[in-house]
Amino acid sequence: MNIVTEREAGSDAANPVGAPIPSTNVTTSSTEPAADQPSALLRAARQQPGDRVPVWFMRQAGRSLPEYFPVRGEGTILDAIQVPERATEITLQPVRRYGVDAAILFSDIVTPVWAVGFGIDITPGVGPECERPFRTVDDLSRLRPLDPDRDLGFQAETIRNLTAELSVPLIGFAGAPFTLAAYMVEGRPSKNHAKVKGLMAEQPELWHELCDRLADIAIATLRAQVEAGAAAVQLFDSWAGALHPDHYRRFVAPHSAKIMAALADLGVPRFHFGINTSELLDQFADVGADVVGVDWRTPLATARRRTGGRVALQGNLDPSLCLASWPVVEAEVRRILADNQGHPGHIFNLGHGVLPETDPDILAEVVKLVHAEGVANRPVDRSAAETPGPEPSVPGGEAGRR
Ligand code: 1CP
């Protein structure tokens, strides 16, 4: 894997690590990297040895931070996202508080679909909801292509604000077609995904057309984020683990692979994440990710064997255990670092998002411990990798045949 490019080098230069963090009334971590070092996150994403394990947290901004609420204001989260000053401040809050190695744009996976006028909203306390869910071919008319300049101008402005302030890389993100379709077809968050699985199996042509449009929307979103200054992107397929591996291969992988391939020329690391994906990890690597997120159910050493050592891994502390006392959390962090065996391609994270009830002081301690104890300089022993599984399910495969 060689994903070192001028674009990344440029983004490192634009955001020199160690540049001053904006003043704040929240304590800044004392674990800032020295100014002459490359970004720990981008190095680990390239599986290059370094002097520490980078760490950030999915859903690090938002409801777990007391300083979030006064900035967020009234209305839904989609209202806050549209005000660049607010979205900028909310994105910066966890970076200041924790000294994490990356910021993640404050937005949501449904933002682009909302922006093209599909008719989706985020209900506080519930999540994404659609009054008229996607069920028939007529619903395609509500899913026009995304024009990032017109539809997501506020997001580009937020990213430009952020890259001017940040001393660590900014991660942009989008929802993958399956996970977005899950909300659009079900109409709201769902446990068993029965309606979206039904549409997929019973109307495969409509399914592929829907996913193709969602893939184009994700591509336009992510390209615009990188052009505005994001130094890495994460494609969230949070609920793909609900699928049988064969269904994932036939109905989902081609679309995610199309997105990953369409970002290749940008040269930024492409992260890919879902929960319950133990049986899909090989395919998550095959779609073209550089970094694969692993939830807490799969030991990192197992995930590394399943992905054949061809991607960096991100994870995998159980967010529920972060509600326990520090000795419990500390033991888990040490176990995960040991499980990684000093491999340079490890980005420490939770196995899913921060739970709203989490004590931020616990996460601050996690960051300190990972920075103090994480070793990322063991030479990669590629012979230890398991033979990669079955034939890669890559672009041009199923998508080209359907
Ligand atoms: O008003 C609020 O504060 C609502 C809570 C909230 C927040 C803070 C939602 C509604 N979205 C967000 C922001 C958000 N969403 C971020 C930026 C914050 C950060 O990471 O620091 C990100 C990356 C997301 C991405 C997102 N949204 C995902 C993928 C990550 C994951 O958790 O798997 C998903 C699945 C969503 C949908 C969504 N949006 C909001 C909720 C409550 C949900 C999940 C609903 C469900 O259970 O299905």
Boltz pocket constraint, residues with backbone or C-beta under 6 A from the ligand:
constraints:
  - pocket:
      binder: B
      contacts: [[A, 57], [A, 58], [A, 59], [A, 60], [A, 61], [A, 62], [A, 63], [A, 75], [A, 76], [A, 77], [A, 104], [A, 105], [A, 106], [A, 107], [A, 108], [A, 109], [A, 110], [A, 122], [A, 124], [A, 125], [A, 126], [A, 127], [A, 128], [A, 173], [A, 189], [A, 190], [A, 236], [A, 238], [A, 353]]
      max_distance: 6.0
